[in-house]
Amino acid sequence: MGKSLRYYEILKKYGLSENASEEEIHTFFRRKLKETHPDVNESAGAEEKFKEINNDFLTLKKESIRQQETTKKSGEKTTTSNQNSETQSKEFIDWENLQLAKAILVKYQHNEFIGSNITALLLNLEKINEQNYLDLVKEIITNIAFAYLFNYNFDRRAEKLFDCKDLKTLIKECQLIDATMKYENAEQVYVNKNKLYKLREILVRYSNDLNPSIKSIVELLLPRVRNAINKDNAKLNKNDVEQLKKLIQLLIRKIYDNRLISIFEKSGNLSSDEDKLKFESLKKMIEDLPNCEDLNKLIDFIDKFDGEYIQVLTPNQVKTLNKILNEHQKSLEAESVNSLQEIIVEFDQKQVYDFSSYMRLKLVLEAIIAQEMKLARLKSEDLNIYNNYLGKITNSAKIKDLITYMLAYDKDLLKKKRNAVKQKHQLIDFSKITNLISDIFKKK
């Protein structure tokens, strides 16, 4: 059975060939609908023309669907009983996505251009069965595609809905379009471009030091931050701004964790007044964090936090520090060796360190010098070097300074040992000379 006379009359009406393919028909009518849409065409009679073209296109679409279904049924052999057909139909009909499709149709039921067709389709869906299911699915796809096309002003993403073959794909594509449009149409928030540069650097720095779920959020937001930087007016989607706020708060709390608090608890008293003030300032900053709603202020917040509490070492500095720690390992008492081993492992795996890392390193270095001073006291050695560098380590605020002081400490210790050896040799040589002179005088 061929297509109806009405089908060919519509083709002729618009100057289309009787053998025009479905793709050619779709392309032609989508262009005509876009040209005559009331939002685009303000001329008199444009709306009536638009409705006429829309109805003709729907007629062609329905006729095409009917023809395809007729051809398919004619080539099939029915071998199953009515009972088996009913059982198979229950498994075949996608009830879950059918309900979601109905919800979309109801949403657009009052659309002035396609509402009457949707209303008729909803009535037919009340009588859905295994015989008419496939026909109705194709009608659902067509009507929802039109609804999205009109609602989103002929966006090309909505046109893809016409190519869906089943309800599952249709619903998935509809959800994707809705989410994309919601994101693109969301309110834009201005952010200072210089602050975005700082934020980008901070996100890049921390991206490799986060768990996979948080890292995926950073990877999603980083391109959007870069895009905002490249625009003349640095604006971010309001949803992205909210995500960035939560992310910044998370990054700061990651540093201020139980591990950091435990360092201060174990150490009893902080090593210096400066560390104590810094710790109190840190606590105050964290307490004020939930009250900050301005992204620009939050970026300043984490930039200040990053500058005061985060330290970055070069590979050479990391190598030097590990060499120092390994050389002094034998000086520590048994209970401090484990802490030293943890520090060695940590400082060998990364180059960015938080306040917790700095404090633990500082405590270990203080323990090293204190133990070596204890051994020197037993040997009645001069303790000036030990006291001098213990004070410098205690009052140091940077990991780089700790490395510098420890290098100078080792250099001064080595110099002290060489002088002691030299003096010892000088004493021995002087004694020999005295004995030799004494022997000479005796012989005379």
C-alpha positions as CSV (number, residue, x, y, z in Angstrom):
1,M,0.0,0.0,0.0
2,G,1.5,3.4,-1.1
3,K,1.3,6.8,0.4
4,S,-2.0,8.7,0.4
5,L,-3.0,11.3,-2.2
6,R,-2.9,14.0,0.5
7,Y,0.8,13.2,1.0
8,Y,1.7,13.9,-2.7
9,E,-0.6,17.0,-2.8
10,I,1.4,18.6,0.1
11,L,4.7,17.8,-1.7
12,K,3.4,19.4,-4.9
13,K,2.0,22.4,-2.9
14,Y,5.5,23.3,-1.7
15,G,7.3,22.4,-5.0
16,L,8.9,19.2,-3.6
17,S,9.6,16.1,-5.8
18,E,7.3,13.1,-5.3
19,N,10.5,11.1,-4.7
20,A,11.9,13.5,-2.1
21,S,13.7,11.7,0.7
22,E,12.6,12.0,4.4
23,E,15.8,14.0,5.1
24,E,15.1,16.5,2.3
25,I,11.5,17.0,3.5
26,H,12.7,17.6,7.1
27,T,15.3,20.1,6.0
28,F,12.9,22.0,3.8
29,F,10.1,22.2,6.4
30,R,12.4,23.1,9.3
31,R,13.7,26.0,7.2
32,K,10.2,27.2,6.3
33,L,9.0,26.9,9.9
34,K,12.0,29.0,11.1
35,E,11.3,31.6,8.4
36,T,7.7,32.0,9.3
37,H,7.9,31.7,13.1
38,P,6.2,34.7,14.8
39,D,9.3,35.4,16.9
40,V,11.3,35.9,13.7
41,N,8.7,37.0,11.1
42,E,6.6,40.0,12.2
43,S,4.7,40.4,8.9
44,A,0.9,40.1,8.7
45,G,-0.4,36.6,8.4
46,A,2.9,35.0,9.4
47,E,1.4,33.2,12.4
48,E,-1.4,31.6,10.2
49,K,1.2,30.6,7.6
50,F,3.3,29.1,10.3
51,K,0.4,27.0,11.6
52,E,-0.5,25.8,8.1
53,I,3.1,24.7,7.3
54,N,3.3,23.0,10.7
55,N,0.1,21.0,10.1
56,D,1.3,20.0,6.7
57,F,4.6,18.9,8.0
58,L,2.9,16.8,10.8
59,T,0.7,15.2,8.2
60,L,3.7,14.2,6.1
61,K,5.4,12.9,9.1
62,K,2.4,10.8,10.2
63,E,2.0,9.5,6.7
64,S,5.7,8.5,6.5
65,I,5.4,6.7,9.9
66,R,2.3,4.8,8.7
67,Q,3.9,3.8,5.5
68,Q,7.0,2.4,7.3
69,E,4.9,0.5,9.8
70,T,2.8,-1.0,7.0
71,T,5.9,-2.1,5.1
72,K,7.3,-3.7,8.2
73,K,4.2,-5.6,9.1
74,S,3.8,-6.9,5.6
75,G,7.2,-8.6,5.7
76,E,6.6,-10.2,9.1
77,K,5.2,-13.6,9.8
78,T,2.9,-13.9,12.8
79,T,3.6,-17.3,14.5
80,T,2.8,-16.6,18.1
81,S,-0.6,-16.9,19.8
82,N,-2.6,-13.9,21.2
83,Q,-1.5,-15.0,24.8
84,N,2.2,-15.0,23.8
85,S,1.8,-11.6,22.1
86,E,0.3,-10.1,25.2
87,T,3.1,-11.4,27.3
88,Q,5.7,-10.1,24.9
89,S,4.0,-6.7,24.7
90,K,4.3,-6.2,28.4
91,E,8.0,-6.8,28.1
92,F,8.3,-4.7,25.0
93,I,6.5,-1.5,26.0
94,D,8.9,0.8,27.8
95,W,6.5,1.9,30.5
96,E,9.1,3.9,32.5
97,N,10.1,6.2,29.6
98,L,6.6,6.3,28.3
99,Q,5.5,8.0,31.6
100,L,8.4,10.4,31.3
101,A,7.4,11.2,27.7
102,K,3.8,11.8,28.8
103,A,5.0,14.3,31.4
104,I,6.9,16.2,28.7
105,L,3.8,16.2,26.4
106,V,1.6,17.5,29.2
107,K,4.2,20.3,29.8
108,Y,3.8,21.5,26.2
109,Q,0.1,20.6,25.9
110,H,-0.9,24.3,25.8
111,N,1.7,25.3,23.2
112,E,-0.2,27.5,20.6
113,F,1.4,25.8,17.6
114,I,1.4,22.2,18.5
115,G,-0.9,21.9,21.6
116,S,-3.9,20.5,19.7
117,N,-1.8,17.6,18.2
118,I,-0.3,16.9,21.7
119,T,-3.8,16.8,23.2
120,A,-5.0,14.3,20.6
121,L,-1.8,12.2,21.1
122,L,-2.3,12.1,24.9
123,L,-5.9,10.7,24.3
124,N,-4.5,8.0,22.1
125,L,-1.9,7.0,24.7
126,E,-4.7,6.1,27.0
127,K,-5.5,3.2,24.6
128,I,-1.9,2.1,24.0
129,N,-1.3,-1.6,23.3
130,E,1.1,-3.9,21.5
131,Q,-0.5,-3.2,18.1
132,N,-0.2,0.6,18.1
133,Y,2.8,1.0,20.4
134,L,5.5,1.6,17.7
135,D,3.2,4.1,15.8
136,L,2.5,6.0,19.0
137,V,6.3,6.1,19.9
138,K,7.0,7.7,16.5
139,E,4.3,10.3,17.1
140,I,5.6,11.0,20.6
141,I,9.1,11.6,19.2
142,T,7.8,13.9,16.4
143,N,5.6,16.0,18.8
144,I,8.2,16.3,21.5
145,A,10.8,17.3,18.9
146,F,8.5,20.0,17.5
147,A,7.7,21.2,21.1
148,Y,11.4,21.5,21.9
149,L,12.2,23.1,18.5
150,F,9.6,25.8,19.1
151,N,10.4,26.3,22.8
152,Y,14.1,26.7,22.3
153,N,13.8,28.9,19.2
154,F,14.9,26.4,16.6
155,D,18.1,25.5,18.4
156,R,20.1,22.8,16.3
157,R,20.3,20.6,19.4
158,A,16.5,20.3,19.4
159,E,16.5,19.2,15.8
160,K,18.4,16.1,16.7
161,L,15.4,14.8,18.6
162,F,13.7,14.0,15.2
163,D,16.5,11.4,14.7
164,C,15.7,9.5,18.0
165,K,14.6,5.9,17.4
166,D,13.2,5.0,20.8
167,L,11.9,6.6,24.0
168,K,15.0,5.9,26.1
169,T,17.2,7.9,23.7
170,L,14.5,10.6,23.4
171,I,14.3,11.1,27.1
172,K,18.1,11.1,27.5
173,E,18.5,13.8,24.8
174,C,15.6,15.9,26.2
175,Q,17.2,15.9,29.7
176,L,20.6,16.8,28.2
177,I,19.1,19.7,26.2
178,D,17.2,21.0,29.3
179,A,20.3,20.9,31.4
180,T,22.4,22.6,28.8
181,M,19.8,25.3,28.2
182,K,19.4,25.9,31.9
183,Y,23.1,26.3,32.3
184,E,23.4,28.7,29.3
185,N,20.4,30.8,30.4
186,A,21.4,31.0,34.0
187,E,22.3,34.4,35.6
188,Q,25.9,35.6,34.9
189,V,28.0,37.0,37.7
190,Y,30.9,39.4,37.2
191,V,34.3,38.3,38.7
192,N,37.4,40.4,38.8
193,K,39.7,39.0,36.0
194,N,42.9,39.3,38.2
195,K,41.2,37.2,40.8
196,L,40.3,34.6,38.2
197,Y,44.0,34.3,37.3
198,K,44.8,33.7,40.9
199,L,42.0,31.2,41.2
200,R,43.1,29.3,38.1
201,E,46.7,29.0,39.5
202,I,45.4,27.7,42.8
203,L,43.0,25.1,41.2
204,V,45.8,23.9,38.9
205,R,48.1,23.6,41.9
206,Y,45.7,21.5,43.9
207,S,44.2,19.4,41.1
208,N,46.7,16.5,41.6
209,D,46.3,16.5,45.4
210,L,42.6,15.8,45.6
211,N,40.4,12.7,45.7
212,P,39.0,11.6,42.3
213,S,35.4,12.9,42.9
214,I,36.7,16.4,43.8
215,K,39.3,16.4,41.1
216,S,36.5,15.8,38.5
217,I,34.8,18.9,39.7
218,V,38.0,20.9,39.3
219,E,38.5,19.5,35.8
220,L,34.9,20.6,34.9
221,L,35.3,24.1,36.3
222,L,38.8,24.9,35.1
223,P,37.9,25.3,31.4
224,R,35.0,27.6,32.4
225,V,37.3,29.7,34.5
226,R,39.7,29.9,31.5
227,N,36.8,30.9,29.2
228,A,35.7,33.7,31.6
229,I,39.3,35.0,31.6
230,N,39.4,35.1,27.8
231,K,36.2,37.2,27.7
232,D,36.2,41.0,27.8
233,N,33.8,41.1,30.7
234,A,34.9,38.2,33.0
235,K,31.6,36.6,33.9
236,L,30.8,33.2,35.2
237,N,27.6,31.3,35.3
238,K,25.9,31.6,38.7
239,N,25.8,27.8,39.1
240,D,29.6,27.7,38.5
241,V,30.1,30.5,41.0
242,E,28.2,28.4,43.6
243,Q,30.3,25.4,42.8
244,L,33.5,27.4,43.1
245,K,32.5,28.7,46.5
246,K,32.0,25.2,47.8
247,L,35.3,24.1,46.2
248,I,37.3,26.9,47.8
249,Q,35.8,26.1,51.2
250,L,36.7,22.5,50.7
251,L,40.3,23.2,49.7
252,I,40.8,25.3,52.8
253,R,39.2,22.7,55.1
254,K,41.3,20.0,53.5
255,I,44.4,21.8,54.9
256,Y,42.8,22.5,58.3
257,D,42.0,18.9,59.1
258,N,42.3,16.6,62.1
259,R,45.9,15.9,61.1
260,L,46.8,19.6,61.5
261,I,45.0,19.9,64.8
262,S,46.7,16.7,66.1
263,I,50.1,18.3,65.4
264,F,49.4,21.1,67.9
265,E,47.9,18.7,70.4
266,K,51.0,16.4,70.3
267,S,53.5,19.3,70.5
268,G,51.8,20.6,73.6
269,N,52.9,24.2,73.2
270,L,53.6,25.7,69.8
271,S,57.3,26.2,69.0
272,S,57.1,30.0,68.9
273,D,54.8,32.9,69.5
274,E,54.6,33.4,65.8
275,D,53.3,29.9,65.2
276,K,50.8,30.4,68.0
277,L,49.5,33.6,66.4
278,K,49.4,32.0,63.0
279,F,47.4,29.1,64.4
280,E,44.9,31.4,66.1
281,S,44.6,33.4,62.9
282,L,44.0,30.2,61.0
283,K,41.2,29.2,63.4
284,K,39.5,32.6,63.0
285,M,39.7,32.4,59.2
286,I,38.0,29.0,59.2
287,E,35.3,30.1,61.5
288,D,34.5,33.1,59.3
289,L,34.5,31.0,56.1
290,P,30.8,29.9,56.0
291,N,29.8,33.6,56.2
292,C,31.6,34.6,53.0
293,E,29.2,34.7,50.0
294,D,31.2,36.8,47.6
295,L,33.4,34.8,45.2
296,N,35.8,37.7,44.8
297,K,36.3,37.8,48.6
298,L,36.6,34.0,48.7
299,I,39.4,34.1,46.1
300,D,41.2,36.8,48.2
301,F,40.6,34.6,51.2
302,I,42.2,31.5,49.6
303,D,45.0,33.5,48.0
304,K,45.9,34.9,51.4
305,F,45.6,31.5,53.0
306,D,47.6,30.0,50.2
307,G,50.3,32.6,50.6
308,E,50.5,32.2,54.4
309,Y,50.0,28.5,54.9
310,I,51.1,26.9,51.7
311,Q,54.7,26.5,50.7
312,V,56.2,25.3,47.4
313,L,59.7,23.8,47.1
314,T,61.8,23.2,44.0
315,P,62.9,19.7,43.1
316,N,66.5,20.6,44.3
317,Q,65.2,21.8,47.6
318,V,63.2,18.6,48.1
319,K,66.3,16.6,47.3
320,T,68.4,18.6,49.7
321,L,65.9,18.3,52.5
322,N,65.7,14.5,52.1
323,K,69.5,14.3,52.2
324,I,69.6,16.3,55.5
325,L,66.9,14.1,57.1
326,N,68.6,10.9,56.1
327,E,72.0,12.0,57.4
328,H,70.5,13.0,60.8
329,Q,68.3,9.9,61.2
330,K,70.7,8.2,63.5
331,S,70.6,11.1,66.0
332,L,66.9,10.6,66.8
333,E,65.5,8.5,69.6
334,A,63.4,5.5,68.7
335,E,60.0,7.3,69.2
336,S,60.9,10.0,66.8
337,V,62.3,7.8,64.0
338,N,58.7,6.9,62.8
339,S,57.9,10.6,62.5
340,L,61.0,11.2,60.6
341,Q,60.3,8.3,58.2
342,E,56.8,9.8,57.5
343,I,58.3,13.2,56.8
344,I,60.9,11.7,54.4
345,V,58.2,9.8,52.5
346,E,55.9,12.9,52.3
347,F,58.6,15.3,51.2
348,D,59.8,12.9,48.6
349,Q,56.4,12.6,46.8
350,K,55.3,16.2,46.4
351,Q,56.4,19.8,46.2
352,V,53.4,21.7,47.7
353,Y,53.2,21.6,51.5
354,D,50.5,22.9,53.9
355,F,51.0,24.3,57.4
356,S,50.7,20.8,58.9
357,S,53.7,19.5,56.9
358,Y,55.7,22.6,57.9
359,M,54.9,22.1,61.6
360,R,55.8,18.4,61.6
361,L,59.0,19.0,59.8
362,K,59.9,21.7,62.3
363,L,59.3,19.5,65.3
364,V,61.4,16.7,63.8
365,L,64.3,19.1,63.1
366,E,64.1,20.5,66.7
367,A,64.2,17.0,68.0
368,I,67.3,16.2,65.9
369,I,69.3,19.3,67.2
370,A,68.1,18.7,70.8
371,Q,69.3,15.1,70.7
372,E,72.6,16.0,69.2
373,M,73.1,18.7,71.8
374,K,72.3,16.2,74.6
375,L,75.1,13.9,73.2
376,A,77.5,16.9,73.0
377,R,76.8,17.8,76.6
378,L,77.8,14.3,77.7
379,K,81.1,14.9,76.0
380,S,81.5,18.3,77.6
381,E,81.6,20.0,74.2
382,D,80.7,23.6,73.5
383,L,76.9,24.0,73.1
384,N,76.8,27.4,71.4
385,I,76.3,26.0,67.9
386,Y,73.4,23.8,69.0
387,N,71.7,26.6,71.0
388,N,72.1,29.1,68.2
389,Y,70.5,26.9,65.5
390,L,67.8,25.5,67.8
391,G,66.7,29.0,68.3
392,K,66.8,29.7,64.5
393,I,64.7,26.6,63.7
394,T,62.2,27.4,66.5
395,N,61.7,31.0,65.2
396,S,61.6,30.0,61.5
397,A,58.4,30.5,59.5
398,K,59.3,28.9,56.2
399,I,60.4,25.4,55.1
400,K,63.0,27.1,52.8
401,D,64.5,28.8,55.9
402,L,64.5,25.4,57.8
403,I,66.6,23.9,54.9
404,T,69.0,26.9,54.9
405,Y,69.5,26.8,58.7
406,M,70.1,23.0,58.7
407,L,72.7,23.3,55.9
408,A,74.5,26.0,57.8
409,Y,74.2,23.9,61.0
410,D,75.8,20.9,59.3
411,K,78.5,23.2,57.9
412,D,79.3,24.7,61.3
413,L,79.4,21.3,62.9
414,L,81.7,19.9,60.3
415,K,84.0,23.0,60.8
416,K,83.9,22.4,64.5
417,K,85.0,18.8,64.1
418,R,87.8,19.7,61.8
419,N,89.1,22.3,64.2
420,A,89.0,19.7,67.0
421,V,90.9,17.2,64.9
422,K,93.4,19.9,63.9
423,Q,94.0,20.9,67.5
424,K,94.5,17.3,68.5
425,H,97.1,16.8,65.9
426,Q,98.8,20.0,66.9
427,L,99.0,18.9,70.5
428,I,100.5,15.5,69.5
429,D,103.1,17.1,67.3
430,F,104.1,19.7,70.0
431,S,104.6,16.9,72.5
432,K,106.9,15.0,70.2
433,I,109.0,18.1,69.5
434,T,109.3,18.7,73.3
435,N,110.5,15.2,74.0
436,L,113.0,15.4,71.1
437,I,114.5,18.6,72.4
438,S,114.7,17.1,75.9
439,D,116.6,14.1,74.7
440,I,119.1,16.2,72.8
441,F,119.9,18.3,75.9
442,K,120.3,15.1,78.0
443,K,122.9,13.7,75.5
444,K,124.9,16.9,75.7
